[in-house]
Amino acid sequence: MKISVSILNAKDKKETIKILNNTDISYFHIDVMDGNFVSQVSLPVEETLELSKISNKKLDIHLMHSSPLSYIERIKDLKNIKYITIHLEIEENIQNTLNKIKEYGFKRGISIKPNTDINKLIPYLNDIDLILIMTVEPGQGGQPFLENSPTRIKEIKNLIKDKNILLEVDGGINDKTIKLLKDVDIAVVGSYITTSDNMIEKVKTLV
């Protein structure tokens, strides 16, 4: 299992990236919020561009954004992006946005909220590389892992059993809850690492 560190709750995002650059994590998870799809606002384009310059890890972009294509168009020239993930619940044309993500050379992800019917993923299964399963309600870091998440993960795993799609999980993950994620390829870990006084040691408990 790979670790993608969310810097959403980091006190100093740049310093956090510099410290974690030299650990065994695989990605930095960039939570972009527009204040519309979710109530908070985080990581405007300018800040994402700035952070990308100091990261020696690939970026895992999670767009909690009602109109993600407008954001994607402004970061499309970044060379260190691996995944761009949009939400299943947006009103914007999902298929068109997925096509653009592929056109720009990035891996395509769809994120699903805890209460969204997993069958709504089915129309897109031939056009995505990753499903990001939210194990908290998106929009705020530091929330506890939802208890029914392992069952939901298994259901989605079964839904994609014949597909070459990775599963990523985001929300409430720490050294204890990560043990419940046996069917997962990538775990997004935020506050457990980034609010610690010894981030490097926290990473070692997970990898």
Buried (B, 14 or more C-beta within 10 A) or exposed (E): BBBBBBBBBBEEBBEBBEBBEEBEBBBBBBBBBBEEBBEBEBBBBEBBEEBBEEBEBBBBBBBBBBBBBEBBEBBBEBEEBBBBBBBBBBEBEBEEBBEBBBEBEBBBBBBBBBEBEBEEBEEBBEBBBBBBBBBBEBBBBBBEBBEEBBEBBEEBBEBBEEEEBBBBBBBBBBEEBBEBBEBBBBBBBBBBBBBEEEBEEBBEEBB
